Amino acid sequence: MKTKRLFDYCAMLISCAALFFTACSQHENSSPVDYVNPYTGNISHLLVPCYPTVGLPNSMMRIYPNRTDYTADIMRGLPVEVPSHRGGSPVSFSPTQAPDDKLRPVMEYSYDLEHITPYSWDVYLDEARIKMSYAPSSQSAIYSFKFEREGDAKIILSGRNGEFKVNDDNSFEGSERLERGATRLYIYALPDQTVKSSAYIGDNHASLAVNFGSVRDLVIRYGISFISTEQAKKNLVREIKDVDIKSVIATGRKAWNDVLGKIKVEGGREKDRRVFYTALYRTYERMICISEDGRYWSAYDQAVHEDEGIPFYVDDWIWDTYRAVHPLRMLIEKDKERDMLRSYIRIAQQSPEKWLPTFPGVSGDGHAMNCNHSVAIFADALSKGMVDFDLAAAFDAGFSVIHGKSHLPFTFQPATPLDSFFHAYGYFPGIPDTEKEPFPQVNAFEQRQPIPVTLGTSYDFWCLSQLAKKLGHNAEYEYCMKRSKDYRNLFNPSTGFFHPKDAHGEFIPDVDYRWSGGQGGRYYYDENNGWIYRWEVQHDIADLIALNGGPEKFSAALDEMYRTPLGHSKYDFYHKFPDHTGNIGQYSAGNEPCTHIPYLYNYAGKPWKTQKRVREVIDYYYRDDVMGVPGDEDGGGMSAFVAFTLLGFYPVTPGLPVYNIGSPVFTRSIIDLGNGKFLEIIAHNASFDNKYIQSATLNGQTWDKPWFNHADIAEGGVLTLEMGPVANEKWGVAN
């Protein structure tokens, strides 16, 4: 009997692989990248939106148009490179046929007929009468211009802190110092037309006008580097050998289809496929590889290093991405994820303080938001069997940053007296939002954020405990496990909420969990209100349920969140909580701390409610238009939630090898796990209405759990779900 089950299971895996390759050969005109809409979410409800980013997956070269808003009628120059996600291009190209006395360092353009894909950009500069096309490689790119007016064709290369020049070989080059730190962006450009003359605009050499005479067609290839101009030239010569922009476009298109094609989906609505592949594309916007011919510039010790065959990655906002972006890569991009973990360790080793970073960028660590969640990505990788990184170095750097660096949000400084209090008493102290902050070290806008600092660091300690356990550091394991319960110190049993305490151990009075805390709730919470941070104990949900009085009361409290109104006018509420958008009651679909919340019903014996809520979030707020993201997408965090949720599962606790089952939108999804292994999810009859799981099997065995382990699918597998329009309230409920 066991032999027959093994045979049946192997047959399922072979069938899954065959389906995968069959899907690759079908629908040749509907490649995964064709479903991507870079304009999705370009207009946020309130805050910074997604940008229509053009660049290859996880690559150094990336751009988006230079405009203040994505309904803006004017562009200021054309971008050369965006070193930091959402940071803008510090250097621009400005094509023009204007007379010399009308030249400016950066020319402005009205535009039309724009078309953006992940691998190309076409636009018509209508008043200037210039047609432009662009395509990127990994560390180089190509611009093609067609000038329609009479007059000399010129390109202005302009920065703010740089210097540019024309060389004797008809090339032009320069560098720009980035705004933070010692990092420089180097550029080397090769036009296909002869430079007739050049002149600087202004008193310095930061804006160079290059005149090509009366040509009508001009192609400029250019390379970038963070090492040197010579390396920028090498990058260009290695990647783009001629002026054939169509070839660069074709290469870029293939690169995107290769990574997006790691997941094939069938069924669902056309809109669902567009939302899915657009979300997946955004998870590849960062981190970026900045290794150049085996070397990389590190802003952390301001030196060039040999990468020793291990690519070096930067540009991550770990507060957002640890939740789902890194776990997604653990499924479909293990090699990249391993290199990123090793990059985090290198950054710590190269930094004077030897601390794991929080927002590691090209120019250094950004030190934004709160907590030190980089330990979570190591714990998650370790829990899923990845061991080929320096675990001891990761633990040491994680342990030292939690104890040595201040936990004050948006600061980079050694521990303060407030931190000493935190480590002595197990909670970060707060003050009433009516009082003036007495400690000068506290950021005047970000305030103390005692609830997310305490809860988030409790989770960080738990992650560290998992590393310590693997290393056999028993004393450190026990200590970190004890500190992982610090969240209990701020739980208010009379209300069921996490409630700020003062330095005397008293709950601060008159806290309205919907409204108190000043701008963004930051005196007590952060960006979201107390309703959202009620659930921010990812690592010990069983204890959170117990604190709330058991599964029934816990489930009822979740219901209450979804049913509690804003309590103020929308104008007042969103003025105070501009991040707390995409509301269903008090739940916010527009911010990362909310992504795991709909899945918590699974832990309380109500998985059908998880199925209802995750579909509700997707259908209400995630669309394929310019308003299709309900909040501040910070580089893949919410997009990874969307991708997972559309597939039908989600990693609620990074650091535990467990995936919660939700409600798949597609009738079939095939996920390439690498090395010839595939996870297939079959959802019979799944549709807009058929959102509820009636029954399930995993690898041919009856499955009555609303979750599965990473080990269950690591070697490949098949999860089969029967879907229906009415909840089966018995499925997935523990006996």
Disulfide bonds with the S-S distance in Angstrom:
none
